[in-house]
Amino acid sequence: MAVMHVLAILFSVAGLSAAITAAVYWLRASRVTIHRTNVSNSDAPQLHIMNGDVAFNESSRLNSTAAVLTGIAAVLSGIGSVMGVL
């Protein structure tokens, strides 16, 4: 097996790994929960807003990581595809 084909397989496997990791991050981002309190919304609206903000920030952090990993997966898979043709 030629060296280029081995490298193509390695890049493709690395791309697959990055894609699976990105999928896990997106799954985690979609399951972020907003912590509910026993306090009424009319008694402490700031607390409810802050809980929503915390969940939103955590979800957006996970989404941004997943987006970067998806880009890496696309680049690695593209390199693997090109090297497999050569």
GIZI-V104936 format. One record per residue. N is the residue number from 1. RES is the residue in one small letter. PHI is phi in whole degrees, 0 to 359 (none if undefined). PSI is psi in radians with two decimals (none if undefined). OMEGA is omega as a letter, one per 20 degrees, with the letter a starting at -180 (* if undefined). Layout:
{{N:RES:PHI:PSI:OMEGA} {N:RES:PHI:PSI:OMEGA}}
This chain:
{{1:m:none:2.32:a} {2:a:289:2.71:a} {3:v:299:-0.67:a} {4:m:297:-0.64:a} {5:h:289:-0.66:r} {6:v:296:-0.76:r} {7:l:295:-0.65:r} {8:a:298:-0.74:r} {9:i:295:-0.75:r} {10:l:297:-0.75:r} {11:f:295:-0.67:r} {12:s:294:-0.73:r} {13:v:294:-0.70:r} {14:a:296:-0.69:r} {15:g:296:-0.72:r} {16:l:297:-0.74:r} {17:s:298:-0.75:r} {18:a:295:-0.66:r} {19:a:293:-0.73:r} {20:i:294:-0.72:r} {21:t:297:-0.71:r} {22:a:298:-0.72:r} {23:a:298:-0.67:r} {24:v:295:-0.72:r} {25:y:296:-0.71:r} {26:w:293:-0.63:r} {27:l:297:-0.78:r} {28:r:296:-0.66:r} {29:a:295:-0.58:a} {30:s:282:-0.21:a} {31:r:251:0.22:r} {32:v:292:2.27:a} {33:t:256:2.64:r} {34:i:268:2.13:a} {35:h:287:2.15:r} {36:r:270:2.55:r} {37:t:247:2.88:r} {38:n:277:-0.01:a} {39:v:274:2.44:r} {40:s:295:2.59:r} {41:n:298:-0.60:a} {42:s:283:-0.41:r} {43:d:282:-0.68:a} {44:a:218:1.28:a} {45:p:295:-0.52:a} {46:q:297:-0.64:a} {47:l:296:-0.73:r} {48:h:292:-0.67:r} {49:i:294:-0.75:r} {50:m:295:-0.68:r} {51:n:297:-0.70:r} {52:g:294:-0.69:r} {53:d:296:-0.70:r} {54:v:297:-0.79:r} {55:a:295:-0.71:r} {56:f:297:-0.76:a} {57:n:295:-0.71:r} {58:e:295:-0.77:r} {59:s:296:-0.73:a} {60:s:291:-0.57:r} {61:r:295:-0.79:r} {62:l:295:-0.69:r} {63:n:297:-0.72:a} {64:s:293:-0.66:r} {65:t:297:-0.75:r} {66:a:296:-0.66:r} {67:a:294:-0.73:r} {68:v:296:-0.76:r} {69:l:296:-0.61:r} {70:t:294:-0.71:r} {71:g:298:-0.75:r} {72:i:297:-0.74:r} {73:a:298:-0.71:r} {74:a:295:-0.75:r} {75:v:295:-0.81:a} {76:l:296:-0.74:r} {77:s:294:-0.66:r} {78:g:296:-0.76:r} {79:i:298:-0.74:r} {80:g:298:-0.68:r} {81:s:294:-0.77:a} {82:v:295:-0.75:a} {83:m:293:-0.53:r} {84:g:291:-0.49:r} {85:v:282:-0.57:a} {86:l:290:none:*}}
